[in-house]
Amino acid sequence: WRRAGSAGAAALWVLLALALCISLLRRSRVGTALLGGESGSGRQQQQQQPLPTPDALRSRLPVPHRLRRFVNDSRVAASAILRGQDDRLLAIVGPCSIHDPTAAREYAHRLREAADAHKSDLLIFMRVYLEKPRTTVGWRGLVSDPDLSGEEDVAR
C-alpha cells in the first residue's frame, strides 16, 4: 500500500484482502461450521478436574520444528510491516471461532494458497478463536469441548 502512495489505494488493498477471505470462506465448509452446535448439556453436573500444566501440554503436544520456525518467521515479518520496514499489507482474517477442525484445516490450506499467490503484496494471518469467550449458554468452543462430545473436558 505504501508503494501506491495514497489512502485510496490502501483502502482498495484492504477491500481486496477482505473479498479474498470472504470468497475462501464461502467455498469451504467453515461457512457452515461457524454456526456450531448448541450442546453443553450436563454442564452443571460436571466435576472439576485440574488442568494440565504448560509443561505437560508441551510434552503431550510437541510443536514440530518446521511449525515453530514458520510461526517465528511470520511474527518477524508482521513486526517489520508494523514498523514500516516492509511495505506489504498485513491482513489478519478469521473465521471468528470454529467447531469443525476438518473445515478449519481446509480453510487454512486455501488461505495459505491465497497467501502464497499474493505474498509480494500481502502477509495474511489466519486468526481464529478455539473458544467462544462471550458465550455463557450453549457450546463454548473447542477449548472447552475438544472431542465435540458436549462434555466440556478442558483437561483433555
Residue pairs with C-beta under 8 A, 6 or more apart in sequence:
1 9
1 10
1 13
1 87
1 89
2 84
2 87
3 87
4 10
4 12
4 13
10 89
13 89
13 121
13 122
14 89
14 91
17 89
17 91
17 93
17 122
17 124
18 91
18 93
20 114
20 118
21 91
21 93
21 94
21 111
21 124
24 107
24 110
24 111
24 114
25 31
25 94
25 95
25 107
27 110
28 103
28 106
28 107
28 110
29 100
29 102
29 103
29 106
29 107
30 95
30 98
30 100
30 103
30 104
30 106
30 107
32 103
33 95
33 98
33 99
33 100
33 103
33 104
34 95
34 96
34 97
34 98
34 99
36 97
36 99
36 132
36 139
37 99
37 139
37 148
38 138
38 139
39 138
39 139
39 145
39 148
39 150
40 137
40 138
40 139
40 140
40 145
40 150
40 152
41 150
42 150
42 151
43 152
46 151
46 152
49 153
49 154
49 155
50 155
51 154
51 155
52 60
52 155
74 123
74 125
77 86
77 123
78 90
78 123
78 125
80 86
81 87
81 88
81 89
81 90
81 123
82 90
86 123
88 119
88 120
88 121
88 122
88 123
89 121
89 122
89 123
90 122
90 123
90 125
91 122
91 123
91 124
91 125
92 125
92 127
93 111
93 124
93 125
93 126
93 127
94 126
94 127
94 128
95 104
95 107
95 128
96 128
96 129
97 128
97 129
97 130
97 131
97 132
97 141
98 104
98 128
98 129
98 130
98 142
99 139
99 141
99 142
99 148
101 142
104 128
107 126
108 126
111 124
111 126
114 124
115 122
115 123
115 124
118 124
129 141
130 141
130 142
130 143
131 140
131 141
131 142
131 143
131 144
132 139
132 140
132 141
135 141
139 145
139 150
140 152
142 148
143 154
144 152
144 154
145 151
145 152
145 153
146 153
146 154
146 156
147 153
147 156
